[in-house]
Amino acid sequence: MVTIHPISHATAILKWGGEIIYTDPVGGASAFEGQRKPTLILITDIHWDHLSAETLAAILPKDASLIAPKAVVDILPGMDMSSNETAFAYISPGILRIFPKCAR
């Protein structure tokens, strides 16, 4: 079962099979207070209502994965992520399959 907790326009928290997925995190760290840390963050667009570098820097755990289009990753180098072990994956047109831990 997938549980969806809407935050704002495109921002939501999905809980699925032990995974905590944040989508398009914006709104600052306060928008995510009291929530479990993400295991994966999905960013779908470079526009302000889908991507906030400040929010991302505040909420991105060192062991979370970040999935985003190349255009998003290209504008993130200004962020200091040198101590982050985040794995980046680029989205390309097609189907993206994400399997929760219980299905692996």
C-alpha positions in Angstrom: 0.0 0.0 0.0 1.2 3.5 -0.8 0.4 6.3 1.7 0.5 9.8 0.2 0.8 12.9 2.4 0.3 16.1 0.3 2.4 19.1 1.4 1.7 21.6 -1.5 1.4 21.8 -5.3 3.8 19.1 -6.3 5.3 18.4 -2.9 4.3 15.2 -1.2 5.6 12.4 1.0 5.0 8.9 -0.2 5.4 6.0 2.2 5.7 2.6 0.4 7.2 -0.7 1.5 9.6 0.9 4.0 10.6 3.7 1.6 10.0 7.3 2.4 9.9 9.3 -0.9 9.7 13.1 -1.0 8.6 14.5 -4.3 9.5 18.0 -5.4 10.5 19.3 -1.9 9.9 23.0 -1.5 8.7 25.1 1.4 11.7 24.9 3.6 12.6 22.4 6.3 9.6 23.5 8.3 7.3 21.9 5.7 8.8 18.5 6.7 9.0 18.9 10.5 7.8 15.8 12.3 8.2 13.6 9.2 10.5 10.6 8.8 13.7 11.3 6.8 13.5 10.4 3.1 15.2 7.4 1.7 14.6 8.8 -1.8 13.9 12.3 -3.1 12.3 12.7 -6.6 12.6 16.1 -8.3 10.7 16.4 -11.5 11.4 19.9 -12.8 13.7 22.9 -12.4 10.9 25.4 -11.7 10.5 27.0 -8.3 7.4 25.0 -7.4 9.3 21.7 -7.9 12.8 22.5 -6.7 14.2 24.6 -3.9 18.0 24.2 -3.4 17.6 25.7 0.1 14.9 23.1 1.1 16.9 20.3 -0.5 20.1 21.3 1.4 18.1 21.3 4.7 16.3 18.0 4.3 18.6 15.7 2.2 20.1 12.9 4.4 23.6 11.6 3.5 22.2 8.2 2.7 19.2 9.2 0.6 19.0 8.8 -3.2 18.2 11.7 -5.4 16.4 11.1 -8.7 16.1 14.0 -11.0 16.3 15.1 -14.7 19.8 16.1 -15.8 18.6 19.7 -16.0 18.0 19.7 -12.2 21.3 18.1 -11.4 23.1 20.6 -13.6 21.8 23.5 -11.5 22.6 21.8 -8.2 26.4 22.1 -8.3 26.2 25.3 -6.3 25.1 23.3 -3.4 27.8 21.9 -1.1 27.1 18.2 -1.3 30.7 17.2 -0.8 29.9 15.3 2.4 26.8 13.7 1.0 26.8 10.1 -0.2 23.7 10.7 -2.3 23.3 8.7 -5.4 22.1 10.6 -8.4 20.0 9.0 -11.2 18.9 10.8 -14.2 15.3 10.6 -15.4 14.8 10.1 -19.1 11.5 9.6 -21.0 10.0 6.3 -20.3 9.0 4.3 -17.2 10.9 4.6 -14.0 10.5 1.5 -11.8 11.2 1.9 -8.1 10.9 -1.2 -5.9 10.3 -0.9 -2.2 12.7 -2.8 0.1 10.0 -5.5 0.8 9.9 -6.3 -2.9 13.6 -6.6 -3.5 
